[in-house]
Amino acid sequence: MKFQRIQDMRIDHDITIKELSSALDLHRDVYSRYERGVRDFPVDILIKLADFYNCSIDYLVGRTDQK
């Protein structure tokens, strides 16, 4: 499942896939598959992303507009 907000957050913060995948300790291609919706995000990666962007997982996946 693709969560557009996750890609939007990365772009809004001017971060490349390579930079973010490195920060998450993932291979660039693996993270790219997550972001494109080819593979589902594991919960531990969603937690790391929420911590990285200082927001909730619900915000990242579009369940709320409140960070």
Secondary structure as the mmCIF struct_conf table of DSSP 4:
data_model
#
loop_
_struct_conf.conf_type_id
_struct_conf.id
_struct_conf.beg_label_comp_id
_struct_conf.beg_label_asym_id
_struct_conf.beg_label_seq_id
_struct_conf.end_label_comp_id
_struct_conf.end_label_asym_id
_struct_conf.end_label_seq_id
HELX_RH_AL_P HELX_RH_AL_P1 GLN A 4 ASP A 12
TURN_TY1_P TURN_TY1_P1 HIS A 13 ASP A 14
HELX_RH_AL_P HELX_RH_AL_P2 ILE A 17 ALA A 23
TURN_TY1_P TURN_TY1_P2 LEU A 24 ASP A 25
HELX_RH_AL_P HELX_RH_AL_P3 ARG A 28 ARG A 36
TURN_TY1_P TURN_TY1_P3 GLY A 37 GLY A 37
BEND BEND1 VAL A 38 ARG A 39
HELX_LH_PP_P HELX_LH_PP_P1 ASP A 40 PRO A 42
HELX_RH_AL_P HELX_RH_AL_P4 VAL A 43 TYR A 53
TURN_TY1_P TURN_TY1_P4 ASN A 54 ASN A 54
BEND BEND2 CYS A 55 CYS A 55
HELX_RH_AL_P HELX_RH_AL_P5 ILE A 57 LEU A 60
TURN_TY1_P TURN_TY1_P5 VAL A 61 GLY A 62
BEND BEND3 ARG A 63 ARG A 63
BEND BEND4 ASP A 65 ASP A 65
#
